[in-house]
Amino acid sequence: MNMRQNRQLGSALKRRRKALNLSQEELAGKLHLERGYISMIETGRKTPSLETLESICSALGIKIYELLKEVDL
């Protein structure tokens, strides 16, 4: 994924998280990740592994393919 795609992915994750009224801290706690790592994913500075992306999507109640519809691949 390139930088633009990372930002789109992160924005989509952030929208979903906010729609569920979850803070980054709450999401990170569910996933046993650092809040800062969630922040870096949401801002496009980090690309999550497929395993991490699956875990995030599961915690947010969304399938990866649904999320990826929001990313220009």
N, C-alpha and C positions, 0 to 999 in steps of 0.2 A: 504494500500500500504506500502511496505517496503522501506527502504532507497534507494536501487538500483532502484526500480521502480520510486520513486520520482525524482531521478536524470535523469532517462530516459525521464520521462514526461517533466521535466524542460528543458532538452536539446532539445526535440522536439518542445516545445513552443518557445524557443530561436531561433532555426533555422527558424521557420515560421516567427517570428517577424522580424528577420534580412532580410529574403527574401523579405519582404514588405518594407524594409528600414525604419522601425519604431524604435525609441529609446525606452528604458524602460520608460522614462519620458512621451513620446507621448502616449504609450499604457496605462500607468497608468492614464493619463489625460482623455482618452476616457472612461475609466472604473470607474473613480472617486475613484481610489485606490492610495496608496502610491507607489512611485517608488521602495522603499526598499522592499516592499512586493512582487512586481514583481520579483525583484532580488532574493529574498529568494525562490520563487517558481522555478525560472529558475535554481537555484543551488541545488535544492532538499532539502533545509532546512525547507520548509513549504509545506504542502499539501493543495491545495485549496479545498474549499467545491465544491460540484457538481454545485451549483448555480454560484459560481465564475468561475469555469472551463467553464461552458456554456457561460458566458459573455466573457471570454477571447477568446474562440474559435470563437464566433460570431464576435468579433472585428478583429480577424485574418482571417476571411473568411474560416473557416474550421469546419467540423463536429467533435464532440467528438470521434465518432467511428473511424474516419480517423486518429486522433491523437493517439488514443490508440493502433492502429496497430504498432506503434513504441515503445510500452512498452511491455516488457516480463511479461505477467500476469500469 
